């Protein structure tokens, strides 16, 4: 087990009525099992499907502050929460990743262009990864999400690359990171002067990768980037 998640259609009665109780349960359980990772679908609500007060009920903030979520799925109603500017700043400061299901937000929730939240999070410095939880509903493929980010939201290659790096940086993987700090994509000292390749030349970097699954997968990803970029 790498982490836990609570998932239900968030506009249904139980999800709305019991939300605070569920967050208090997670708050207690986090105190008992502090090393268990938590990710929560939060704020998958849009105007017209719930009462206005539900949009204002701070589901995203409570998921972070009470539910101890390290990652947030969807996060659609962020601009309707209390103090949205402060909330986005909090998420950036605490490095709370948003799993942005861009295409399904458009198809299922009719959140398009300026109404979608991807630009809001990117402008606010919040780490974002593109994700899909609707492959069986809208027959989506993750590749579509990357294409849609470019065509519909003018996301450039550098930002797409950052999203991919963030998806590994905030994955519930074992061990240390290849990077100096979250969203600071400079390699740690052991690998800072290494040339990319299947096997780093220096013993300190090899030892880091051997002992840390997270760093090992990040090193592999950087090699994949290098191979791709060498074609252009």
BELCOR-V472993 format. One record per residue. N is the residue number from 1. RES is the residue in one small letter. PSI is psi in degrees with one decimal (NA if undefined). Layout:
((N & RES & PSI) (N & RES & PSI))
This chain:
((1 & x & 127.2) (2 & x & -16.8) (3 & x & 176.7) (4 & x & 156.5) (5 & x & 146.4) (6 & x & 122.1) (7 & x & 127.9) (8 & x & 157.8) (9 & x & 119.3) (10 & x & -8.4) (11 & x & 2.7) (12 & x & 160.2) (13 & x & -51.2) (14 & x & -39.6) (15 & x & -37.0) (16 & x & -46.3) (17 & x & -35.4) (18 & x & 10.2) (19 & x & -51.4) (20 & x & -39.7) (21 & x & -44.1) (22 & x & -38.2) (23 & x & -36.7) (24 & x & -36.3) (25 & x & -44.9) (26 & x & -37.3) (27 & x & -43.9) (28 & x & -48.4) (29 & x & -33.9) (30 & x & -35.3) (31 & x & -31.0) (32 & x & -38.8) (33 & x & 71.1) (34 & x & -16.9) (35 & x & -6.5) (36 & x & 125.8) (37 & x & 145.7) (38 & x & 128.7) (39 & x & 139.0) (40 & x & 135.3) (41 & x & 121.4) (42 & x & 137.8) (43 & x & 23.9) (44 & x & 61.0) (45 & x & 143.5) (46 & x & 155.3) (47 & x & 136.6) (48 & x & -23.9) (49 & x & -17.3) (50 & x & 166.9) (51 & x & 149.4) (52 & x & -36.2) (53 & x & -24.6) (54 & x & -35.1) (55 & x & -28.7) (56 & x & 5.4) (57 & x & 6.8) (58 & x & 47.2) (59 & x & -37.7) (60 & x & -48.7) (61 & x & -43.9) (62 & x & -33.7) (63 & x & -33.4) (64 & x & -49.7) (65 & x & -37.3) (66 & x & -40.1) (67 & x & -8.5) (68 & x & 34.4) (69 & x & 132.0) (70 & x & -21.6) (71 & x & 151.3) (72 & x & 131.3) (73 & x & 131.0) (74 & x & -77.4) (75 & x & 36.6) (76 & x & -32.5) (77 & x & 24.9) (78 & x & -36.9) (79 & x & -10.7) (80 & x & -8.4) (81 & x & 166.1) (82 & x & 131.7) (83 & x & 63.6) (84 & x & -35.8) (85 & x & -44.7) (86 & x & -35.0) (87 & x & -45.3) (88 & x & -41.1) (89 & x & -39.2) (90 & x & -44.3) (91 & x & -38.6) (92 & x & -42.5) (93 & x & -37.7) (94 & x & 1.8) (95 & x & 49.7) (96 & x & 113.8) (97 & x & 139.8) (98 & x & 122.6) (99 & x & 100.2) (100 & x & 111.0) (101 & x & 69.8) (102 & x & -52.0) (103 & x & -43.2) (104 & x & -27.6) (105 & x & -37.3) (106 & x & -45.9) (107 & x & -46.3) (108 & x & -39.5) (109 & x & -4.1) (110 & x & 36.6) (111 & x & 104.8) (112 & x & 151.1) (113 & x & -118.7) (114 & x & -22.8) (115 & x & -20.3) (116 & x & 158.4) (117 & x & -8.5) (118 & x & -50.2) (119 & x & -34.2) (120 & x & -47.7) (121 & x & -40.6) (122 & x & -42.4) (123 & x & -32.0) (124 & x & 0.0) (125 & x & 18.3) (126 & x & 133.3) (127 & x & 136.1) (128 & x & 140.5) (129 & x & 146.8) (130 & x & 135.5) (131 & x & 162.6) (132 & x & 131.7) (133 & x & 16.0) (134 & x & 31.7) (135 & x & -36.5) (136 & x & -11.9) (137 & x & -53.4) (138 & x & 8.9) (139 & x & 44.0) (140 & x & 158.4) (141 & x & 145.1) (142 & x & -31.3) (143 & x & -36.9) (144 & x & -36.5) (145 & x & -40.6) (146 & x & -43.4) (147 & x & -42.3) (148 & x & -36.8) (149 & x & -38.1) (150 & x & -50.5) (151 & x & -34.8) (152 & x & -20.0) (153 & x & 10.2) (154 & x & 34.4) (155 & x & 126.7) (156 & x & 173.7) (157 & x & -40.0) (158 & x & -38.9) (159 & x & -40.0) (160 & x & -41.0) (161 & x & -40.9) (162 & x & -38.1) (163 & x & -42.8) (164 & x & -44.0) (165 & x & -42.1) (166 & x & -34.1) (167 & x & -34.0) (168 & x & -38.0) (169 & x & -34.8) (170 & x & 9.1) (171 & x & 154.3) (172 & x & 66.1) (173 & x & 156.9) (174 & x & 145.7) (175 & x & -179.1) (176 & x & 164.4) (177 & x & 157.3) (178 & x & -18.0) (179 & x & 154.3) (180 & x & -42.2) (181 & x & 159.9) (182 & x & 133.5) (183 & x & 9.6) (184 & x & 89.2) (185 & x & 59.7) (186 & x & 133.3) (187 & x & 145.5) (188 & x & 164.1) (189 & x & -38.4) (190 & x & -27.0) (191 & x & 4.0) (192 & x & -34.7) (193 & x & 13.0) (194 & x & 144.3) (195 & x & 140.8) (196 & x & 145.3) (197 & x & 170.9) (198 & x & -35.5) (199 & x & 122.0) (200 & x & 150.2) (201 & x & -38.0) (202 & x & 142.0) (203 & x & -41.0) (204 & x & -41.3) (205 & x & -42.4) (206 & x & -40.6) (207 & x & -39.0) (208 & x & -46.9) (209 & x & -38.2) (210 & x & -32.3) (211 & x & -11.4) (212 & x & 110.1) (213 & x & -40.5) (214 & x & -52.2) (215 & x & -36.9) (216 & x & -43.8) (217 & x & -34.2) (218 & x & -40.0) (219 & x & -43.6) (220 & x & -42.1) (221 & x & -40.8) (222 & x & -35.6) (223 & x & -37.6) (224 & x & -40.8) (225 & x & -46.4) (226 & x & -42.3) (227 & x & -41.6) (228 & x & -46.8) (229 & x & -23.2) (230 & x & -13.4) (231 & x & -8.9) (232 & x & NA))
